[in-house]
Amino acid sequence: MMIVPHSVGMKTFILFVVCILMAVLSACTDRTSPGNPSGGRDTSPAGQAAVYDDSAQFLLKSGRINEALGYVNKALTLEPANPEFFVTLSDIYLGMNNPEKAKDALNKASDMAPLDPVPDFKKGYLHLVLKDYTLAKEYFKKSIGLQPVYPQSYFHL
């Protein structure tokens, strides 16, 4: 016979024991699988590069521009043909007040992904910052032409 404390009912006590057993069993099981020995993390070069790019974007937003540049360069070392990383690089160069390098990075991103509206939107924003409103408008319209539901471009027109 099992001794159950008087203050709890038998159903509550059994539920408690089942929860404890589930917690113990889940802690003892191997969470990795043969196809993914890392336990759910993407350790491929592309996955690592994406983490570096995310870190660069966070550092840029935190005002740590030089550190951000280091991280995006690590991402580009692992995935040199990823246009998203060149967009991040352009944001960093713009934050460093280097619009020419920002433009070069955006041109590379556009060449790699000619149907992506983001590089053209960013080019429009870059020209807006440079007070070249005619060229900014052209790039915003181009990004809308590539993706008509791209709201950021409409906002800046």
Secondary structure, 3 states (H helix, E strand, C coil): CCCCCCCCCHHHHHHHHHHHHHHHHHHHCCCCECCECCCCCCCCHHHHHHHHHHHHHHHHHCCCHHHHHHHHHHHHHHCCCCHHHHHHHHHHHHHCCCHHHHHHHHHHHHHHCCCCHHHHHHHHHHHHHCCCHHHHHHHHHHHHHHCCCCHHHHHHC
